[in-house]
Amino acid sequence: MDRNPVGWFEIYVKDMDRARKFYEGVFGVTLEELQAPFPEIEMLCFPMLEDAGGAAGALVKKEGLSSDGMGVLIYFSSQDCAVEAARVSEYGGRLHQDKMAIGIYGHIAIGEDTEGNMFGIHSKH
């Protein structure tokens, strides 16, 4: 890897207004609406700079996904997420979503590690 391993994070929430007030208040930031790749997803993005260090991320609200048991989803950066996705089962994990296009944002795959933690892999291509 030629960069920090985490490239994106998502914090799943039940009540977007309540979560927005909490994170904006605690961190003194303004969250901005992010056009989600699918209409059933609501996203509010933390302030981010394109070429700055650290990981960017968002609050996410989607029916069927909540903070119960899956509060944060970390995305690891990749050149092609299909490569790492193909290794998930090999190392004892479970692949939940093979490489999938997310519009102008690139592609993602979703896996589960050997401890039951969900994680994502993101690639621009």
Phi, psi and omega in degrees: 000139179250019178204174176300144188288333181265125183249346184196149173223153176229135176249110182281137185227156175268320184237101185298318181298315179297315180295320179299313180300319180298304185292322177294320180290313182296316186260357178062040181236168173246122178276139182248144177296134179246129180293111182286151180290346179227141186295336182277003181249133174251130182227137172237122187266139171290154178304138180214151176242131186309311186253017181273161177286168180086169183260141173269165180188181186209158166278142182226132174237125179212133176303135179093343176237129179217183180285353178290102176081354180210066186285326183224136176240116180268135175252127175269139180283147183209157173284321178211106187298342177295329181296306180291323179301323180293340182269346187303306181294323181304326182258018172096002179267190180226130178270122180265327181217115175292174181312127184221135178289140176234046177068222184293351183272353177109231184220154175223159168225149181237129180231174175231132181279183182290349180258002180091007178276132175279147174208159179243160174232129182239139172221149179286335181239000000 
